[in-house]
Structures are given as C-alpha cells and as structure tokens.
C-alpha cells in the first residue's frame, strides 16, 4: 500500500475492500469466461478467428499474474522485493501487450478477409496467423518490455522506475498502449465495415443479374450474417479496449506532465492521485474479464455455439443411462415375447379310454 494514501484513511479502506473482495470476483469470472472463449473459438465454425483464441490464452496469464499477487500481498502484508517487482511487471506488461496486439491483428484479419485484393486476402488464412503472425507478436512482446526486468525496483513496499527510466516507461506506455493500438483497431474496423458494405452490394447485384437458385441465395445470406456477427464481436472488443485503456493513458500522461513540470504536490493530492491510479488499474482487467459475457449478449453466432456445446455435454452425460434403459427395455420385451409364445402352446391331452361292452 502506498504511503501517500495514509492521509486519507477512507481511500485506504476502499482500496483494501476492492482488493480483498472485488478482485477475487474479477478473477473467477475472468478465468471462466476465457476458458469458454477458448472452447468456442476452437470450434470449426469460429476456428478461423485464431487471434481471438490466442488473446484468450494470454488473458488467463494477465488475470493470474496481475490479480493473485495483489490479493496475496494485501492480505498477508508480504514485503515486496525487487525481484518480485521485476518478474511481475515484465510478465504482466508482456501479456497485456500480446493481448492488445492480438486484437489489432484480429481486426486486420477481418479487413484482409473482406478485401477485394487477392494478395491481401491470403494474409487472412488460418495457417498464416498460426505459424507467422501469432509467433511474431509473441517474440516482439517478449523483447520490447525487457527494460522492466532491468530498471524496476522496490522502494517503500512499492514497485517504481528510478530516474530517467520512469520517463522512458511513461513514453512506452503512452505510445505503445494508449495511442498506437486504438488507432490501428479503429482504422482496420472502419475499413472492414467499408469492405463488408461493398461486398454486400456486390452480392445483391450478383443475385439480380444472374439466375441463381434458392440454395445459392441462402448461402449468401448465411455468409453475410456470419460476417456481420464476427465484425460485431470485433467492434465490441475495440470499444471495450479503448474505453478501459483511455483513462489509464490519460492518468499516465498527467503524471508525466506534473512530475516533470516542477509542481509541488501536497500529501492530500498524492493520496487522491494514487487512488485514481488504483481505479484505472482495475480497468486493465475489464476486457480480459468481460469479453466472453459481452459476446454472449451481442452475438447470435456465439450463443448458438454455446448452445451446441451444452447440448453435446448433455447428450454425453445422459448416454450411459439411456443405454441402460434401452438394454432393460430390450430384456423386458424379450421376456414378454417368450411368455406370449409359450402361452399359446397348449399342453398335450391324455387319451380317454372308453369302455366297450363285450357280449358273450
């Protein structure tokens, strides 16, 4: 707990309550939601959205690395060490950056898939994402946050960046977290929407200018609905990311400007700023936690996939009892049929001896 918060005991109490009770709720719902996402996006109909699936795997790392140490250190008053700060900061930031840029590549994937350029559409192939794009993003964000392993230290039970490294980390966060990803997400999402409108217009023109049967019409309508559902899921991802990252980026920019402008801050102001930083830190876990549940409410395609999985699980769990019931019914029918067959066979009658009078 930061020492600057001691000026406002109420803020300290709220922060402790949120850490002890709200963070565990986020952790449970986040892990459950991301496991559901992994199962859904592994299905054949949605397997082509491979970047979303990779993002769900990384979100599990974000939730566990980010929340569990916070709960543990707050509950047991564990002394924060420099090694702890280095490892947690590096793993947490690296995972966050992977998740963010997986969303960026998912937006680019949808844009490439809807493009009329044949060469650009090749980048939307699942194997391209699986063997080239995803490993490239992982390698990049293993290397880029390496400064956190070098400069992060522990002072007064808090993880900080000393000297010029604090400025470098602030510029790193503002540009690579708060500026570049939202711009790329919005750009590719708008281009995807534009390509889908062009694609929809061409389908309608093709339907009117050629004699297509009812099957081809249904296929076009089905593909169009699927494209719209996938685009809607990506747009909600972008909206969540921007709405939850922007406050943190603004707070980081404010901290940089006030720190290097020579402003002398009172203890009360430091306490309020520290509490605001804590609240913006909670927003970092909003997207990894809520993506599954928002997909469920806005996407009919996503709900259908969950329904299919539940039906499959129900059938698998009920199959042994159904098989036993069928065997019991078969045996009962066999016994009944045997009884019916034997009841029709009459017992053999004994011969009747009739006495005959013999006249002598």
C-alpha positions as CSV (number, residue, x, y, z in Angstrom):
1,X,0.0,0.0,0.0
2,X,1.4,3.4,-1.0
3,X,2.4,5.6,1.9
4,X,0.9,8.6,0.2
5,X,-2.6,7.1,0.8
6,X,-2.2,7.4,4.6
7,X,-3.5,11.0,4.5
8,X,-7.0,9.6,3.6
9,X,-7.9,6.6,5.7
10,X,-11.2,6.3,3.8
11,X,-9.4,5.9,0.5
12,X,-7.1,3.3,2.1
13,X,-10.2,1.3,3.3
14,X,-11.9,1.4,0.0
15,X,-8.8,0.3,-1.8
16,X,-8.4,-2.7,0.7
17,X,-12.0,-3.7,0.3
18,X,-11.8,-3.6,-3.5
19,X,-8.6,-5.7,-3.4
20,X,-9.9,-8.3,-1.0
21,X,-13.4,-8.7,-2.4
22,X,-13.8,-7.2,-5.9
23,X,-10.6,-8.6,-7.3
24,X,-11.4,-12.2,-6.5
25,X,-14.8,-11.8,-8.3
26,X,-13.0,-10.5,-11.3
27,X,-10.5,-13.4,-11.2
28,X,-13.2,-16.1,-11.0
29,X,-15.4,-14.6,-13.8
30,X,-12.4,-13.8,-15.9
31,X,-11.0,-17.3,-15.8
32,X,-14.4,-18.9,-16.5
33,X,-15.1,-16.5,-19.4
34,X,-11.7,-17.0,-21.1
35,X,-12.0,-20.8,-20.8
36,X,-15.4,-20.6,-22.5
37,X,-13.8,-18.3,-25.2
38,X,-11.1,-20.9,-25.9
39,X,-13.6,-23.7,-26.2
40,X,-15.9,-21.6,-28.5
41,X,-13.1,-20.3,-30.8
42,X,-11.7,-23.8,-31.2
43,X,-14.9,-24.9,-32.9
44,X,-14.8,-25.4,-36.6
45,X,-17.2,-22.5,-37.4
46,X,-15.1,-20.0,-35.5
47,X,-11.6,-21.5,-35.7
48,X,-10.6,-19.0,-38.4
49,X,-10.6,-16.3,-35.7
50,X,-7.3,-17.6,-34.4
51,X,-6.0,-14.3,-32.9
52,X,-9.1,-14.1,-30.6
53,X,-8.3,-17.6,-29.3
54,X,-4.7,-16.6,-28.6
55,X,-5.9,-13.5,-26.9
56,X,-8.0,-15.6,-24.5
57,X,-5.0,-17.8,-23.6
58,X,-3.0,-14.6,-22.8
59,X,-5.8,-13.1,-20.8
60,X,-5.6,-16.1,-18.4
61,X,-2.0,-15.1,-17.8
62,X,-2.9,-11.5,-17.3
63,X,-5.6,-12.3,-14.7
64,X,-3.4,-14.7,-12.7
65,X,-0.2,-12.8,-12.8
66,X,-1.9,-9.4,-12.2
67,X,-4.6,-10.2,-9.5
68,X,-3.3,-13.2,-7.4
69,X,-0.1,-11.4,-6.2
70,X,-2.2,-8.2,-5.4
71,X,-4.6,-10.2,-3.2
72,X,-1.8,-12.2,-1.5
73,X,0.4,-9.1,-0.7
74,X,-2.6,-7.2,0.6
75,X,-3.9,-10.0,2.8
76,X,-0.6,-11.2,4.3
77,X,1.3,-7.8,4.3
78,X,4.1,-9.5,2.4
79,X,7.2,-7.5,1.9
80,X,7.5,-6.6,-1.8
81,X,11.0,-7.3,-3.1
82,X,12.8,-6.0,-6.2
83,X,12.8,-9.5,-7.8
84,X,9.0,-9.7,-7.3
85,X,8.6,-6.2,-9.0
86,X,10.8,-7.1,-11.9
87,X,9.1,-10.5,-12.7
88,X,5.5,-9.4,-12.1
89,X,5.9,-6.1,-14.1
90,X,7.5,-7.9,-17.0
91,X,5.1,-10.8,-17.2
92,X,2.0,-8.6,-16.7
93,X,3.0,-6.0,-19.3
94,X,4.2,-8.5,-21.8
95,X,1.0,-10.5,-21.6
96,X,-1.1,-7.3,-21.8
97,X,0.7,-6.2,-25.0
98,X,0.3,-9.6,-26.6
99,X,-3.4,-9.5,-25.9
100,X,-3.8,-5.9,-27.3
101,X,-1.9,-6.6,-30.5
102,X,-3.8,-9.9,-31.0
103,X,-6.9,-7.8,-31.1
104,X,-5.2,-5.5,-33.6
105,X,-4.3,-8.5,-35.8
106,X,-7.8,-9.8,-35.5
107,X,-9.1,-6.5,-36.9
108,X,-6.5,-6.7,-39.7
109,X,-7.5,-10.3,-40.3
110,X,-11.2,-9.3,-40.8
111,X,-10.1,-6.4,-43.0
112,X,-7.9,-8.7,-45.2
113,X,-10.7,-11.4,-45.5
114,X,-13.2,-8.8,-46.7
115,X,-10.8,-7.2,-49.1
116,X,-11.2,-7.5,-52.9
117,X,-7.4,-7.7,-53.2
118,X,-6.4,-11.4,-53.7
119,X,-2.9,-10.9,-52.2
120,X,-4.3,-9.2,-49.2
121,X,-6.8,-12.0,-48.6
122,X,-4.0,-14.5,-48.3
123,X,-3.0,-13.0,-45.0
124,X,-6.4,-13.9,-43.5
125,X,-5.6,-17.6,-43.9
126,X,-5.6,-19.5,-40.6
127,X,-2.2,-21.0,-41.2
128,X,-0.6,-17.6,-41.8
129,X,-1.9,-16.4,-38.5
130,X,-1.0,-19.6,-36.7
131,X,2.6,-20.0,-38.0
132,X,3.7,-16.5,-38.6
133,X,1.6,-13.6,-37.1
134,X,1.0,-15.1,-33.7
135,X,4.6,-16.2,-33.1
136,X,5.9,-12.8,-34.4
137,X,3.7,-10.9,-31.9
138,X,4.8,-13.2,-29.0
139,X,8.5,-12.7,-29.9
140,X,8.1,-9.0,-30.2
141,X,6.5,-8.6,-26.8
142,X,8.9,-10.8,-25.1
143,X,11.7,-8.5,-26.2
144,X,10.2,-5.0,-26.0
145,X,9.3,-4.9,-22.3
146,X,12.8,-6.1,-21.3
147,X,13.5,-2.7,-19.7
148,X,11.2,-3.7,-16.8
149,X,13.4,-6.6,-15.9
150,X,16.4,-4.2,-15.8
151,X,15.1,-0.9,-14.1
152,X,12.2,-1.9,-11.9
153,X,13.0,-1.7,-8.2
154,X,11.1,-1.9,-4.9
155,X,11.0,1.2,-2.6
156,X,8.7,1.6,0.4
157,X,6.9,-1.6,-0.5
158,X,6.0,-0.3,-4.0
159,X,7.4,-1.0,-7.5
160,X,8.8,2.1,-9.2
161,X,11.1,3.1,-12.0
162,X,14.0,5.3,-10.8
163,X,15.4,8.3,-12.7
164,X,15.2,8.5,-16.4
165,X,13.8,5.0,-16.7
166,X,10.5,6.4,-15.4
167,X,10.2,8.8,-18.3
168,X,11.1,6.0,-20.8
169,X,8.4,3.7,-19.3
170,X,5.9,6.5,-19.4
171,X,6.6,7.2,-23.1
172,X,6.5,3.5,-23.8
173,X,3.1,3.2,-22.1
174,X,1.6,6.3,-23.8
175,X,2.6,5.4,-27.3
176,X,2.5,1.6,-27.4
177,X,-0.5,1.2,-25.1
178,X,-2.6,4.3,-25.3
179,X,-2.0,5.6,-28.8
180,X,-1.0,3.1,-31.4
181,X,-3.3,0.1,-30.6
182,X,-6.6,2.2,-30.6
183,X,-5.6,3.9,-33.8
184,X,-4.9,0.6,-35.6
185,X,-8.0,-1.0,-34.2
186,X,-10.3,1.8,-35.3
187,X,-8.7,2.0,-38.7
188,X,-9.0,-1.7,-39.5
189,X,-12.5,-1.9,-38.1
190,X,-13.7,1.0,-40.3
191,X,-12.0,-0.5,-43.3
192,X,-13.6,-3.8,-42.6
193,X,-17.1,-2.2,-42.3
194,X,-16.5,-0.5,-45.6
195,X,-15.4,-3.7,-47.3
196,X,-18.4,-5.6,-46.0
197,X,-20.7,-2.9,-47.4
198,X,-19.1,-3.2,-50.8
199,X,-19.2,-7.0,-50.5
200,X,-22.9,-6.9,-49.6
201,X,-23.7,-4.6,-52.6
202,X,-21.9,-6.9,-55.0
203,X,-23.8,-9.9,-53.6
204,X,-27.1,-8.2,-54.2
205,X,-26.0,-7.1,-57.7
206,X,-25.0,-10.7,-58.5
207,X,-28.3,-12.0,-57.3
208,X,-30.2,-9.7,-59.6
209,X,-28.0,-10.1,-62.7
210,X,-27.7,-13.9,-62.6
211,X,-30.2,-16.7,-62.3
212,X,-29.3,-18.3,-59.0
213,X,-31.2,-21.0,-57.3
214,X,-32.6,-20.8,-53.8
215,X,-29.6,-22.7,-52.4
216,X,-27.1,-20.0,-53.5
217,X,-29.3,-17.3,-52.1
218,X,-29.4,-18.9,-48.8
219,X,-25.6,-19.5,-48.8
220,X,-25.0,-15.8,-49.5
221,X,-27.4,-14.7,-46.7
222,X,-25.8,-17.1,-44.3
223,X,-22.3,-15.9,-45.0
224,X,-23.4,-12.3,-44.8
225,X,-24.9,-12.8,-41.3
226,X,-21.8,-14.6,-40.2
227,X,-19.6,-11.7,-41.4
228,X,-21.8,-9.2,-39.5
229,X,-21.6,-11.3,-36.3
230,X,-17.8,-11.5,-36.4
231,X,-17.5,-7.8,-37.2
232,X,-19.8,-7.0,-34.3
233,X,-17.7,-9.1,-31.9
234,X,-14.5,-7.3,-33.0
235,X,-16.1,-3.9,-32.7
236,X,-17.2,-4.6,-29.1
237,X,-13.6,-5.7,-28.4
238,X,-12.3,-2.4,-29.8
239,X,-14.9,-0.4,-27.8
240,X,-14.0,-2.1,-24.5
241,X,-10.3,-1.7,-25.1
242,X,-10.5,2.0,-25.9
243,X,-12.9,2.8,-23.1
244,X,-10.8,1.0,-20.5
245,X,-7.4,2.0,-21.7
246,X,-8.0,5.7,-22.3
247,X,-8.4,6.6,-18.6
248,X,-5.2,4.9,-17.7
249,X,-3.3,6.5,-20.6
250,X,-4.7,10.0,-19.6
251,X,-3.7,9.4,-16.0
252,X,-0.2,8.3,-17.1
253,X,0.2,11.4,-19.3
254,X,-1.0,13.6,-16.4
255,X,1.5,12.0,-14.1
256,X,4.4,12.6,-16.5
257,X,3.4,16.2,-17.2
258,X,3.0,17.1,-13.5
259,X,6.2,15.2,-12.4
260,X,8.5,17.0,-14.9
261,X,6.9,20.4,-14.7
262,X,8.2,21.1,-11.2
263,X,4.8,21.1,-9.5
264,X,5.0,20.5,-5.7
265,X,2.2,18.2,-4.7
266,X,0.7,18.0,-1.2
267,X,0.1,14.7,0.6
268,X,-3.6,15.0,0.0
269,X,-3.1,15.4,-3.7
270,X,-0.7,12.5,-3.8
271,X,-3.3,10.4,-2.0
272,X,-6.1,11.2,-4.5
273,X,-3.8,10.6,-7.4
274,X,-2.7,7.3,-6.0
275,X,-6.3,6.2,-5.5
276,X,-7.2,7.3,-9.1
277,X,-4.2,5.2,-10.4
278,X,-5.6,2.3,-8.4
279,X,-9.0,2.7,-10.0
280,X,-7.6,2.9,-13.5
281,X,-5.5,-0.2,-12.8
282,X,-8.8,-2.1,-12.2
283,X,-9.9,-1.1,-15.7
284,X,-7.0,-3.0,-17.1
285,X,-8.8,-6.2,-16.1
286,X,-12.1,-5.2,-17.6
287,X,-11.6,-6.5,-21.1
288,X,-9.9,-9.9,-20.1
289,X,-12.9,-10.5,-17.8
290,X,-15.9,-9.3,-19.7
291,X,-15.2,-10.3,-23.4
292,X,-17.0,-13.7,-23.1
293,X,-20.1,-12.3,-21.5
294,X,-20.4,-9.4,-23.9
295,X,-20.0,-11.8,-26.9
296,X,-22.9,-13.8,-25.4
297,X,-25.2,-10.8,-25.3
298,X,-24.5,-9.3,-28.7
299,X,-23.7,-12.2,-30.9
300,X,-26.3,-14.8,-32.0
301,X,-23.5,-16.9,-33.5
302,X,-21.6,-17.0,-30.2
303,X,-24.8,-18.0,-28.3
304,X,-25.5,-20.8,-30.8
305,X,-22.0,-22.2,-30.3
306,X,-22.6,-22.3,-26.6
307,X,-25.9,-24.0,-27.1
308,X,-24.4,-26.7,-29.3
309,X,-21.7,-27.4,-26.7
310,X,-24.3,-27.6,-23.8
311,X,-26.4,-30.0,-25.9
312,X,-23.4,-32.1,-26.7
313,X,-22.4,-32.3,-23.0
314,X,-25.9,-33.2,-22.0
315,X,-26.1,-36.0,-24.5
316,X,-22.7,-37.3,-23.4
317,X,-23.7,-37.3,-19.8
318,X,-27.1,-38.9,-20.4
319,X,-25.8,-41.5,-22.8
320,X,-25.0,-44.3,-20.2
321,X,-28.4,-44.1,-18.6
322,X,-30.1,-44.1,-21.9
323,X,-28.1,-47.2,-23.0
324,X,-29.0,-48.9,-19.7
325,X,-32.6,-48.1,-20.2
326,X,-32.6,-49.4,-23.7
327,X,-31.0,-52.7,-22.5
328,X,-33.5,-53.1,-19.7
329,X,-36.4,-52.4,-22.2
330,X,-34.9,-54.9,-24.6
331,X,-34.7,-57.6,-21.9
332,X,-38.2,-56.9,-20.8
333,X,-39.6,-57.1,-24.3
334,X,-37.8,-60.4,-24.8
335,X,-39.3,-61.8,-21.6
336,X,-42.8,-60.7,-22.6
337,X,-42.5,-62.2,-26.0
338,X,-41.3,-65.5,-24.6
339,X,-44.3,-65.6,-22.2
340,X,-46.7,-64.8,-25.1
341,X,-45.2,-67.5,-27.3
342,X,-45.3,-70.2,-24.5
343,X,-48.8,-69.2,-23.5
344,X,-50.1,-70.2,-27.0
345,X,-48.7,-73.7,-26.7
346,X,-51.5,-75.9,-25.1
347,X,-50.5,-78.9,-23.0
348,X,-50.9,-82.3,-24.6
349,X,-54.1,-84.0,-23.6
350,X,-54.1,-87.6,-22.2
351,X,-56.1,-90.2,-24.3
352,X,-59.5,-91.0,-23.0
353,X,-60.3,-94.7,-22.6
354,X,-63.9,-95.6,-23.4
355,X,-65.1,-99.0,-22.0
356,X,-66.7,-101.3,-24.6
357,X,-69.3,-103.9,-23.6
358,X,-68.4,-107.3,-25.0
359,X,-71.5,-109.6,-25.4
360,X,-70.9,-113.2,-24.7
